[in-house]
Amino acid sequence: MVPIQISGGAQEISVVRPAGVAVRVHLKGWISEMVFDEQTFGGIGHLARLQSSGFDPAGPYYDIEVTSYAQMITIASA
């Protein structure tokens, strides 16, 4: 697991993970727009949880926690 915590305000954040590596996102803050594995979401936040298709906690994955506000977050695989 690769833990990533995003705190403090941000205009734009991009996270690119290696192909074949899953991701789990826990939103404790607010995001105006998010592109998550080629799906676009608008106005999501507080306590929302997303995970990539085929997520397996026993396998390799990125664990992203957003605890503040961001205008745009993009999460994709390479």
Biotite code that builds the C-alpha atoms (Angstrom):
import biotite.structure as struc

atoms = struc.array([
    struc.Atom([0.000, 0.000, 0.000], chain_id="A", res_id=1, res_name="MET", atom_name="CA", element="C"),
    struc.Atom([1.185, 3.494, -0.847], chain_id="A", res_id=2, res_name="VAL", atom_name="CA", element="C"),
    struc.Atom([-0.531, 5.985, 1.507], chain_id="A", res_id=3, res_name="PRO", atom_name="CA", element="C"),
    struc.Atom([-1.129, 9.512, 0.184], chain_id="A", res_id=4, res_name="ILE", atom_name="CA", element="C"),
    struc.Atom([-2.731, 12.235, 2.291], chain_id="A", res_id=5, res_name="GLN", atom_name="CA", element="C"),
    struc.Atom([-3.814, 15.482, 0.669], chain_id="A", res_id=6, res_name="ILE", atom_name="CA", element="C"),
    struc.Atom([-4.493, 18.305, 3.112], chain_id="A", res_id=7, res_name="SER", atom_name="CA", element="C"),
    struc.Atom([-4.640, 22.055, 2.680], chain_id="A", res_id=8, res_name="GLY", atom_name="CA", element="C"),
    struc.Atom([-6.366, 23.691, -0.285], chain_id="A", res_id=9, res_name="GLY", atom_name="CA", element="C"),
    struc.Atom([-5.285, 23.050, -3.862], chain_id="A", res_id=10, res_name="ALA", atom_name="CA", element="C"),
    struc.Atom([-6.304, 24.206, -7.305], chain_id="A", res_id=11, res_name="GLN", atom_name="CA", element="C"),
    struc.Atom([-5.290, 21.097, -9.258], chain_id="A", res_id=12, res_name="GLU", atom_name="CA", element="C"),
    struc.Atom([-3.850, 17.742, -8.182], chain_id="A", res_id=13, res_name="ILE", atom_name="CA", element="C"),
    struc.Atom([-2.846, 14.827, -10.413], chain_id="A", res_id=14, res_name="SER", atom_name="CA", element="C"),
    struc.Atom([-1.932, 11.338, -9.217], chain_id="A", res_id=15, res_name="VAL", atom_name="CA", element="C"),
    struc.Atom([-0.646, 8.865, -11.805], chain_id="A", res_id=16, res_name="VAL", atom_name="CA", element="C"),
    struc.Atom([-0.055, 5.326, -10.655], chain_id="A", res_id=17, res_name="ARG", atom_name="CA", element="C"),
    struc.Atom([1.604, 2.427, -12.500], chain_id="A", res_id=18, res_name="PRO", atom_name="CA", element="C"),
    struc.Atom([-0.610, 0.319, -14.781], chain_id="A", res_id=19, res_name="ALA", atom_name="CA", element="C"),
    struc.Atom([-2.172, -2.594, -12.897], chain_id="A", res_id=20, res_name="GLY", atom_name="CA", element="C"),
    struc.Atom([-2.037, -0.885, -9.495], chain_id="A", res_id=21, res_name="VAL", atom_name="CA", element="C"),
    struc.Atom([-5.438, -0.239, -7.888], chain_id="A", res_id=22, res_name="ALA", atom_name="CA", element="C"),
    struc.Atom([-6.449, 2.875, -5.955], chain_id="A", res_id=23, res_name="VAL", atom_name="CA", element="C"),
    struc.Atom([-8.829, 3.638, -3.104], chain_id="A", res_id=24, res_name="ARG", atom_name="CA", element="C"),
    struc.Atom([-9.930, 7.226, -2.340], chain_id="A", res_id=25, res_name="VAL", atom_name="CA", element="C"),
    struc.Atom([-11.519, 8.466, 0.889], chain_id="A", res_id=26, res_name="HIS", atom_name="CA", element="C"),
    struc.Atom([-12.832, 12.035, 0.775], chain_id="A", res_id=27, res_name="LEU", atom_name="CA", element="C"),
    struc.Atom([-13.141, 13.846, 4.071], chain_id="A", res_id=28, res_name="LYS", atom_name="CA", element="C"),
    struc.Atom([-13.035, 17.240, 2.372], chain_id="A", res_id=29, res_name="GLY", atom_name="CA", element="C"),
    struc.Atom([-14.624, 18.556, -0.824], chain_id="A", res_id=30, res_name="TRP", atom_name="CA", element="C"),
    struc.Atom([-13.693, 18.359, -4.505], chain_id="A", res_id=31, res_name="ILE", atom_name="CA", element="C"),
    struc.Atom([-15.358, 20.505, -7.166], chain_id="A", res_id=32, res_name="SER", atom_name="CA", element="C"),
    struc.Atom([-14.427, 18.109, -9.967], chain_id="A", res_id=33, res_name="GLU", atom_name="CA", element="C"),
    struc.Atom([-12.686, 14.744, -10.036], chain_id="A", res_id=34, res_name="MET", atom_name="CA", element="C"),
    struc.Atom([-11.560, 12.512, -12.887], chain_id="A", res_id=35, res_name="VAL", atom_name="CA", element="C"),
    struc.Atom([-11.152, 9.002, -11.528], chain_id="A", res_id=36, res_name="PHE", atom_name="CA", element="C"),
    struc.Atom([-9.998, 6.344, -14.002], chain_id="A", res_id=37, res_name="ASP", atom_name="CA", element="C"),
    struc.Atom([-11.617, 8.211, -16.922], chain_id="A", res_id=38, res_name="GLU", atom_name="CA", element="C"),
    struc.Atom([-14.913, 8.847, -15.062], chain_id="A", res_id=39, res_name="GLN", atom_name="CA", element="C"),
    struc.Atom([-15.789, 12.438, -14.216], chain_id="A", res_id=40, res_name="THR", atom_name="CA", element="C"),
    struc.Atom([-17.532, 13.400, -10.971], chain_id="A", res_id=41, res_name="PHE", atom_name="CA", element="C"),
    struc.Atom([-18.672, 16.869, -9.951], chain_id="A", res_id=42, res_name="GLY", atom_name="CA", element="C"),
    struc.Atom([-19.173, 18.271, -6.468], chain_id="A", res_id=43, res_name="GLY", atom_name="CA", element="C"),
    struc.Atom([-18.261, 15.254, -4.357], chain_id="A", res_id=44, res_name="ILE", atom_name="CA", element="C"),
    struc.Atom([-17.016, 15.232, -0.841], chain_id="A", res_id=45, res_name="GLY", atom_name="CA", element="C"),
    struc.Atom([-17.359, 14.539, 2.806], chain_id="A", res_id=46, res_name="HIS", atom_name="CA", element="C"),
    struc.Atom([-17.147, 10.818, 3.493], chain_id="A", res_id=47, res_name="LEU", atom_name="CA", element="C"),
    struc.Atom([-17.350, 9.696, -0.143], chain_id="A", res_id=48, res_name="ALA", atom_name="CA", element="C"),
    struc.Atom([-15.337, 6.594, -0.975], chain_id="A", res_id=49, res_name="ARG", atom_name="CA", element="C"),
    struc.Atom([-14.202, 5.413, -4.383], chain_id="A", res_id=50, res_name="LEU", atom_name="CA", element="C"),
    struc.Atom([-12.062, 2.514, -5.507], chain_id="A", res_id=51, res_name="GLN", atom_name="CA", element="C"),
    struc.Atom([-10.803, 1.284, -8.832], chain_id="A", res_id=52, res_name="SER", atom_name="CA", element="C"),
    struc.Atom([-12.324, -1.681, -10.591], chain_id="A", res_id=53, res_name="SER", atom_name="CA", element="C"),
    struc.Atom([-10.887, -4.940, -9.304], chain_id="A", res_id=54, res_name="GLY", atom_name="CA", element="C"),
    struc.Atom([-9.606, -3.360, -6.084], chain_id="A", res_id=55, res_name="PHE", atom_name="CA", element="C"),
    struc.Atom([-8.108, -5.987, -3.752], chain_id="A", res_id=56, res_name="ASP", atom_name="CA", element="C"),
    struc.Atom([-6.698, -4.876, -0.378], chain_id="A", res_id=57, res_name="PRO", atom_name="CA", element="C"),
    struc.Atom([-4.352, -7.870, -0.461], chain_id="A", res_id=58, res_name="ALA", atom_name="CA", element="C"),
    struc.Atom([-2.731, -6.601, -3.676], chain_id="A", res_id=59, res_name="GLY", atom_name="CA", element="C"),
    struc.Atom([-0.723, -3.453, -4.411], chain_id="A", res_id=60, res_name="PRO", atom_name="CA", element="C"),
    struc.Atom([-2.711, -0.211, -4.258], chain_id="A", res_id=61, res_name="TYR", atom_name="CA", element="C"),
    struc.Atom([-2.564, 3.523, -3.595], chain_id="A", res_id=62, res_name="TYR", atom_name="CA", element="C"),
    struc.Atom([-4.617, 4.664, -0.590], chain_id="A", res_id=63, res_name="ASP", atom_name="CA", element="C"),
    struc.Atom([-5.508, 8.344, -1.050], chain_id="A", res_id=64, res_name="ILE", atom_name="CA", element="C"),
    struc.Atom([-7.148, 10.458, 1.649], chain_id="A", res_id=65, res_name="GLU", atom_name="CA", element="C"),
    struc.Atom([-8.321, 14.001, 0.877], chain_id="A", res_id=66, res_name="VAL", atom_name="CA", element="C"),
    struc.Atom([-8.999, 16.008, 4.038], chain_id="A", res_id=67, res_name="THR", atom_name="CA", element="C"),
    struc.Atom([-9.472, 19.476, 2.551], chain_id="A", res_id=68, res_name="SER", atom_name="CA", element="C"),
    struc.Atom([-10.719, 21.327, -0.530], chain_id="A", res_id=69, res_name="TYR", atom_name="CA", element="C"),
    struc.Atom([-9.455, 20.858, -4.092], chain_id="A", res_id=70, res_name="ALA", atom_name="CA", element="C"),
    struc.Atom([-10.797, 22.404, -7.283], chain_id="A", res_id=71, res_name="GLN", atom_name="CA", element="C"),
    struc.Atom([-9.731, 19.508, -9.536], chain_id="A", res_id=72, res_name="MET", atom_name="CA", element="C"),
    struc.Atom([-8.227, 16.091, -8.813], chain_id="A", res_id=73, res_name="ILE", atom_name="CA", element="C"),
    struc.Atom([-7.222, 13.663, -11.532], chain_id="A", res_id=74, res_name="THR", atom_name="CA", element="C"),
    struc.Atom([-6.373, 10.062, -10.666], chain_id="A", res_id=75, res_name="ILE", atom_name="CA", element="C"),
    struc.Atom([-5.220, 7.855, -13.540], chain_id="A", res_id=76, res_name="ALA", atom_name="CA", element="C"),
    struc.Atom([-2.967, 4.938, -14.372], chain_id="A", res_id=77, res_name="SER", atom_name="CA", element="C"),
    struc.Atom([0.027, 5.119, -16.701], chain_id="A", res_id=78, res_name="ALA", atom_name="CA", element="C"),
])
